[in-house]
Structures are given as structure tokens and as C-alpha cells.
Amino acid sequence: MATQLDPRGRALARRHLSPRPPRQGARRDPRSGGVTVTAASEPVAAAPASTAPETDRVRLRPGWITIAAKEFADHLLSVRLYVLLIVLGIAALIPLYFAAEQIRSVAANASITPAVFLYLFQLSPEGVPILRVDLWVGISAPLLGVAFAFDAVNGERHEGTLPRLLSQPIHRDDVINGKFAAGLAAISTALFAVVLVISGVGLLRLGIVPASSEIIRVALWLLTTILYVAFWLAFGLLLSVVIRRAATSALVAFGTWLFVAVPFFGPFLISFISGVLAPDDPNARHLIGQVLPSTLYSDISSVILNPTVQTTSRAVTTSQYLQAQSFFPDSALSVTQSLILIWPPIVVLFGLTVGCFALAYVRFMRQEVRA
């Protein structure tokens, strides 16, 4: 029987000791009375390495990105996008077609006339000042925002998919954030395609390469157009959250677009609002008209696309543009000066967009969703 010594030097039998687990690389020999014998020839197994480094762990995407990717794919495959894209393209190319003769005549004097490339977006044919590319884009582009947002939430509620969507492991605000981001991405893609088509037609007709300042102005106009459409997208999303039925929200959205974005009906709305809010104030009509999104966008577009404009937007014909260039050749503003001139309406338009989206966000977060 194997023995060991206690601290006082007395021998103790093995049976009085607590069992001890064998060490790694040792085996128990039954012939040696239970004493463990280390096998020198057996190699000791190394500890298993870490399965994966910390940086290789799978990271889940935020919920709003997942929803935005799904909604964006649905928008790209929807008939609604292509129909509205055709309408937007026709609305932009029709003014360009009617002003083609004037643009050809101006192209001959491209060496002495600055900002010729911007004629594509700003000029209108003689006698028809309303046929202007930026004006028609300002009328038809909000249809994209309204069409993609008027049934974003109440459509899900009507089909019964909203409770199942919110039962997924995502936050509630991911739903409305993802839908807004997807709609804005689809609209930006459509507007970018239209600008490329107009620029391509202009390059073929004019035969000149635009200057760097002209490219910057066109890019700024595209960004402000996206901001303008984002307001309508946020407004349509607000109606989709507040109104339960998609048909009702569509009627309200398209009716608002008709009286706000279309110049023919805008004065009627301004007169009605000024008569209700301040019937005795003669300046109320002017102040209300200045804060309308369509007026803000018109001012921004006019200053960006026409370097000679130093106040507000006005319908410009070819003769008026050439007359201004001939009498005031050095009056063209730089890009920086134009930005200084238009930053107040940009801030107001951005504030209106954020306000509409914030109202839709708060309303959606407080709504009760039943299965």
C-alpha cells in the first residue's frame, strides 16, 4: 500500500487521502496499487486554439439597413418607379426639345457667352416661359416622393404585415427609418438618371464640354432637387402614418401637391391661407408664398442655374438671358456667391423636411399596432 507523509512526519495510508485526478499525460497502472505513472513517450496534447479571432465574428447589420435594402429592391422592381421615371423624363425633355433651336444659336457664341451648358436646364422657348426644365422637374419630381410614401405604413397595416414586421428582432424606429431611406435612394437614382440624359442630349447638341463651375452648379441643383423631393417623401410618410386608409392618404397627398407644387393652383392656396390667418394684413400673402416649398425650390434653382440672377427666380427666355449677358458681362456670380445667396431658403426647406419626418417618427413610435 502506497503511503505518504503528513506535515508532522507521520506515514498515512493511501486510503486516508482524498482522490486526486491524474495529471495530463499520466495513466493509472492497476498493477502498481493505484499509483499514477507518467508516460514519458506519450506527447502531451496541446490546448485547442481559439476558434476564431475577435475581428472575424459575424456582425449583424442594423435593422433599418436591412429594411432599406429590401424596400429599395422592391422599388427598383416596381412598375410605379418606371412609370414615374418616364413621366419625369418626358417632362424634362419636352422643354429641351422646344428650346433646341435657341440653344443651337447660342452654342455658336459659346466662346463669349459664359455658362452655356446651364442653358439646358434654365432657358425656355420664346413666348412660352413655362416650358423650362427646372420648372417641370420641380412640378413632376414631387410625384416620386408622394407615390413612394403615401402607402408606406398604412399599406403594411392594411395587408396585416406590419405586426409581423414589428415582431422581428428590430427596433420600431428601424421600420420608418428604413422606408424613408429606401424611398430617398430610389428617387435619387431616378433623378440622377434624368440629369445624365439631359446632359447627354446637351453634349450632343452643343458639342462643348461643360466647365468645372457648370458641373458643380448642376450637381448642386441635383442635390437641392433631392432635398425638395425628400420633403414630399416625408410629407407622404406622415400622411401614411396618420391616415389609416391608403386611398385617403393618396387623395390628400396628391391634392396638396396640386395646390402647392403646380404654379397654376398655388395662388389660390396662398389666397385662401392668407385670408384665414391674416385677412387684414396685406403682406401675409407674400410671406406665406415665400415659405412654400415650391417657392423655395424655385428660388434655389434660379440662382444656381443662372449665374446672373442675384435675387429670386424668374422665368427667363433666351433673349432675356443674352441681353443680361451683353449688358452685364461681369455680373455673373461665382458658385460661392450663389451659395451665400441661397443658403436661407435651403435651411428653411431642410427644416420643413426634418419637421415632417419628425412628426411622422413620433406618431409612428406612439401608435398601437395590433395583430
N, C-alpha and C positions, 0 to 999 in steps of 0.2 A: 504494500500500500504506500503510495507516494505521500510524502509528508512535507510540510513547510513550517517555518518558524514564525511565531508571533512576535510582536515588538519586545516582549520580555525575554525572548530567547527560548521559550518552550516549544517543543515539537507538537504540531497539530496534525491530526489525520486529515486526509483529503476530503472525507465525507463531512467534516465540520465546516468546510469552506463553501462559500457561495459559488455557484457555477459561473464560469467565465466564458464568454463566446470566443471561439477560436479566431486568431489573427488572420488577416488576409495572406494567402499563400501558405497556410498551415493546414494540416489534416490530422484527424484524430486516429491514432493507432489502437485498435482494440486489444492487441497483444501486450501493450505496454501499460495496461491498467488504467487507461483513460488519459494518459499524458499526451499532450499535443506535440507532434513532431513537425518541424518546418521542412518543407521540401525545397531544397536548395536548387534543384534542377528545374522546378516549375516557375516560369516567369510570372511576375505579378501583373495582373491586368490593369491597364491604365484607366483612370477615371474618364467616363464619357465626356466628350467635348460639348460645348454649348450647341444647341440645335440650330440656332440662327443668331446672327448679330442683332443688336438692338435696332440698327437702321434698316434692316430688311423686313421688319414686321409690317404686315398689311395695315395700311391706314385707310379708314373709311372716309369717303368724301362727305362734305356737308350735305345735309338734306336738301337745301334749296338748289344746289348744283345738280343733284340727281333729278329733281323735278324739272328744273330748267332745261336740262338736256333732253328729257322725254318730251316736254312741251315744244321745244324747238324743233325736234324731229317731226312731231305731228304738224307743226306749222309749215314746214318745208314740203310736206307731202299733201297738204290740204289744197283743195280747189279754190278756197277763199283767197289764199295768197296769190295765186296765179291770175285770178280774175282781177283783183285789185292792182296787181302789178301791171297788167295790160292797160287798165284804166289810167293808172299813173303815167305809164309810158306814152299813151296817146295824148293825155293832157299836156305832157311836156313837149312832145314832138310836133303837135299841131301849130303852136306859136312859132316854133323854129322853122317850120315849112313856109308859113306865110311871110316870115321876115327874111327868107333866104336871099331875095334879090337885094335888099338893103345891105345885108351882111357881105354879099359879094362886092358891092360897090365900095364898102368901107375897107375891105381887105386890100384893095389896090393902094390905099393910103396908109397901110399898116406901119410904114416907117416913121410917119409924122403923127399918127394918131395913137395915143397910148391905150393900153387895156383893151385891145381889140377882141381878145378871146372872151372877155366878160360880156361882149355883146350877145353871145349865145343865150345867156340867162336873163338879161335885163331889158333888151330892146324889144319893141313891138312894131308891127307894120303900121304904115301911115294910115290914119283915120280910124284905127281900131286899137286904142291904147290898152284895152283889157287883155289882148292876146299877148301875154308876157309869160315866159317860162316860170319865173319865180312866183308870179301871182297864181298861175294854175297849179303849180306844185303846192302852194300854200292852201289852195282850196281842196285839192284831192288827197293830199298826203294825210290829213287827219282822219280820212276814212279808214286808213290802215289801223290807226290806234283804236278807233271805235269798234271796228269789225273784230279785232283780236281780243277785246276786253269786255264787251257787253255781256257775254255769257260765260266768263271765265270761272266764276264761283257759283252763280245760281244754276248754270248748266250742270255742274257736278252735283249740286244738291237735287236737281230735278231727276237726274239719272240714278240717284242713290249711290254714287261712287264717292261722295265726299266723306261720309262716316268711315268707309273702308280705307280711304286715303289717310285720314287722321289717325286711324288705328295702327298705322305703321310706326316703326321706331324713329319718328322725326318730330321736330317741334312744329307747332301750329303755324308759326310765322314763316316757316320754310315754304309752305304752300303758296302764300300770296307773294312772297319774295321771288320764288321760282317762276311763277306765272308772269310776273312783271318783267323779270329779266329775259325770259324766253320771248315774250312779245316784242320787247325792245330790240333784241338781237335779230329777230326776223324782219322787223321794219327797217333796221339799219342796213341789213343785207339788200333789201329791195331798193332803198334809196341810193345806196352805193352803186347798184347795177344801173339805175336810171341815169345817174350822173356820168357814169362811164359811157353809156350810149350817147348822151348828148355831147360829151367831149369828143367821142369818136367821130360823130357826124360833123362837128365843128372843125376838127382837124382835116377831114376830107374836103370840106367846102372852103375853108380858109387857106389851108395849105401852109400854115405857120405853126411854129412851136410856141406854146404859151410861156411867158416869163415866169420866174420863180414867184414873184409877188402875186401874179394872177392865179397860180396854183394854190398859193396859201389862201387867197380870198375864196376860191372855190371850196377848199377844204373847210374853211371857217363857216361858209354858208351851209355846207352839208352838216356840220356839227350843230349849228343853230336850228336847222330843219329837223334833225333828230330830237333835239330838245323840245321843239314845238310839238312834234308828234308824241313825245313822251308825256306831255301834258294831257293830250287827248286819251292816251293809253291809261294814265292814272285816273282820269275822269270816268272812262268806261269801266275801269275796275271798281271804282267807288259805287257806280250805279249797280254793278253786278253784285256787290256785297249788300247794299241797302235794299234793293228791289228783289223780291223773291222770284218773279217770273221773268224769263229771258226776253219774251216778246215785249213786255212793258219797258224793260231797260233799253231795248233796242230802239223803241219809239222815242223815248226821252233823249237818248244819245244822238240819234240822227236828227231829231228836231233841234237840239241845241247846236249841233254842227251847222244846220241850215241857217240859223239866225245869227250865228257868231262868225263862222268861217267864210260864208258866202257874202261877198260885198253887197249884193242886191238887197238882202234882207237885214243886214247889220244895222242900218239907220233906224229901222222900225223897232228893233230891240233896244237900241240906245234911247230912243224917244220914250219908249214905254217905261224903262227903268228910271230914267231921269224924272219923268212925270210922277212916278210913285214915290221915289225917295226925296226929291227936292224939286217940287213943281215951281217954286218961285225963284230958284237960283238959275240965272242964265248961263253960268259956267258949268253946271252939273253935267250937261250933255257932253261937253268937251272933256271933262275929267273922266267920265265913265268910258268914253271912247278910247282914251289913252291907256286904260288898264285892261282892255280886252286883249286876249291872246292873239287874235288875228291882227290887230293894230300893232302890237309889239313886234310880231314876226315881220310885218310889212316894213316897219322902220328899220329893223336889223338887216333885212335882205337888201333894202335900197341902199343903205350906207356901205355894206360890204361889197356888193356887186357893182356899184357905181362910185368910183373914187372921187368924182366931182360933187357928190351930194354931201352937204355939210349940216343938214337939219333933219328932215324926215323924208319918208318915202313918197315918191310921186310917180305916176305913170309917165314914162319917158319914151318919146319916139326917136327915130333915127335923126331927123333934122334938129330936134332939140338937143340931142347929145352932141352932134357935130358942132352946133352953134356954141354950146358951152365950152367945147374943147378949143374952138378957134378964138373966142374972145378971152378965155381964161386958160391959157395953156399950162400955166404953172399952178393952177388951183387944185390939182389932183392931190388928194390926201394919201399919205402913206398908210401902210397896214396898221402901224402902231397908233397913228392919229385916228383912224377909223375905229379901232378897238376902244380908244378912250371915249369916243363919241357914243358908242352903242352899249357900253357896259351897264348903264342903268336899266334899259329895257331887258337886257339879258338876265340881270339879277331879279327883276320882277317876274319874268317868265319862269325862271328857275324856282322862285318862291311859290308861284302858283302850282307848279308841278309837284313840289315837295308837299305842299299843303293838301292837295287832292290825294296823294298817296298816303300821307299820314292819317287822314280821315278814314280811308279805306282800311288801313292797317289796324287802327284802334277799333274800328267797328267789327272787323273780322275776328280779332282776338277776343272780343267780348260776346260774340254770338254763341248761342247754344246750338249745337249740332246733334241731332237725334238720328238714331239708326232707323 
